[in-house]
Amino acid sequence: MIVLDSSCWLEIIGGTEKGKPLLEYARDIGSLIVPTITLYEVFKRVALFDGTQAALRAISLMKRGKQVELDDSLAIESARLSILHKLPMADAIIYATALHTGSSLYTFDAHFKGLDGVEYLQ
């Protein structure tokens, strides 16, 4: 199972060279886990720079994976991980979701560097 951090989705959606190797993961909808917080982050960023229609297209790509919503136990685990690893809220939710689902987390975000189960990309 794979979780792509918002940083990865933005590279994929932007069609960047950094995002190209991640396309295979985005297309593997049987293995793709999508924390709902990534929908928020990607929609907001794309809408700000490219407009609402572009943001909706981006989200439709992401929604092909299995969405994992924030429930009470995931929220508490996210808070625990945030304290333990000094992660911002959204990053803690994404990391907790990856751990909860037994997924590898792919990211360009240095907040995750060195954490178990994380593939930090540069």
C-alpha positions as CSV (number, residue, x, y, z in Angstrom):
1,M,0.0,0.0,0.0
2,I,1.2,3.5,-0.8
3,V,0.4,7.0,0.6
4,L,1.5,9.9,-1.5
5,D,2.0,13.1,0.5
6,S,0.5,16.3,-0.8
7,S,4.0,17.4,-2.0
8,C,4.0,14.3,-4.3
9,W,0.5,15.0,-5.6
10,L,1.4,18.6,-6.4
11,E,4.4,17.4,-8.4
12,I,2.3,14.8,-10.3
13,I,-0.5,17.3,-11.0
14,G,2.0,20.0,-12.1
15,G,3.6,17.5,-14.5
16,T,7.1,18.1,-13.2
17,E,10.1,16.0,-13.7
18,K,10.1,15.1,-10.0
19,G,6.5,14.0,-10.3
20,K,6.9,11.7,-13.3
21,P,8.4,8.7,-11.4
22,L,5.4,8.9,-9.0
23,L,2.8,8.5,-11.8
24,E,2.9,4.7,-11.5
25,Y,1.9,4.9,-7.8
26,A,-0.9,7.4,-8.6
27,R,-2.3,5.0,-11.3
28,D,-2.2,1.9,-9.0
29,I,-5.6,2.5,-7.5
30,G,-5.6,-0.9,-5.9
31,S,-2.7,0.1,-3.7
32,L,-3.3,3.8,-3.3
33,I,-4.4,5.2,0.1
34,V,-5.5,8.8,0.2
35,P,-5.8,10.6,3.5
36,T,-8.6,13.1,3.2
37,I,-6.3,15.9,4.5
38,T,-4.3,15.6,1.3
39,L,-7.5,16.4,-0.6
40,Y,-7.8,19.6,1.4
41,E,-4.1,20.6,0.9
42,V,-4.0,19.8,-2.8
43,F,-7.4,21.4,-3.6
44,K,-6.4,24.6,-1.7
45,R,-3.0,25.0,-3.4
46,V,-4.2,24.2,-6.9
47,A,-7.3,26.4,-6.5
48,L,-5.1,29.3,-5.4
49,F,-2.8,29.1,-8.4
50,D,-4.8,27.5,-11.2
51,G,-8.5,28.0,-10.2
52,T,-11.3,25.9,-8.9
53,Q,-11.8,23.8,-12.1
54,A,-8.2,22.7,-12.1
55,A,-8.4,21.9,-8.4
56,L,-11.5,19.8,-9.0
57,R,-9.7,17.9,-11.8
58,A,-6.8,17.3,-9.5
59,I,-9.0,15.9,-6.7
60,S,-10.8,13.6,-9.1
61,L,-7.5,11.9,-9.9
62,M,-6.7,11.5,-6.2
63,K,-10.2,10.2,-5.3
64,R,-9.6,7.1,-7.4
65,G,-7.6,5.7,-4.5
66,K,-9.0,4.5,-1.2
67,Q,-9.8,7.5,0.9
68,V,-9.2,7.3,4.6
69,E,-11.1,9.8,6.8
70,L,-9.9,11.2,10.1
71,D,-11.8,9.4,12.9
72,D,-11.3,9.7,16.6
73,S,-8.6,7.0,17.0
74,L,-6.7,8.3,14.0
75,A,-6.9,11.9,15.4
76,I,-5.5,10.8,18.7
77,E,-2.7,8.8,17.1
78,S,-1.9,11.8,14.9
79,A,-1.6,14.0,17.9
80,R,0.7,11.5,19.6
81,L,2.9,11.3,16.5
82,S,2.9,15.1,16.2
83,I,4.2,15.4,19.7
84,L,6.7,12.6,19.3
85,H,8.2,13.7,16.0
86,K,7.4,17.4,16.1
87,L,5.2,17.2,13.0
88,P,2.7,19.8,11.9
89,M,-0.9,18.7,12.1
90,A,-1.5,17.8,8.5
91,D,1.8,15.9,8.3
92,A,1.0,14.0,11.5
93,I,-2.4,13.0,10.1
94,I,-0.8,11.8,6.8
95,Y,1.9,9.9,8.7
96,A,-0.6,8.3,11.1
97,T,-2.8,7.3,8.1
98,A,0.2,5.6,6.5
99,L,1.1,3.7,9.6
100,H,-2.5,2.8,10.3
101,T,-3.0,1.3,6.8
102,G,0.5,-0.4,6.7
103,S,1.5,1.9,3.8
104,S,4.7,3.3,2.6
105,L,4.6,7.1,2.7
106,Y,6.3,8.9,-0.3
107,T,7.1,12.6,0.2
108,F,9.3,15.5,-0.7
109,D,8.6,17.1,2.7
110,A,11.7,17.2,5.0
111,H,9.4,17.0,8.1
112,F,9.2,13.2,7.4
113,K,12.9,12.6,6.8
114,G,14.2,9.6,8.8
115,L,10.8,8.3,10.0
116,D,10.0,4.6,9.7
117,G,8.0,3.7,6.7
118,V,8.8,6.9,4.8
119,E,10.4,7.2,1.4
120,Y,11.9,10.7,1.5
121,L,12.4,11.9,-2.1
122,Q,14.7,14.7,-3.2
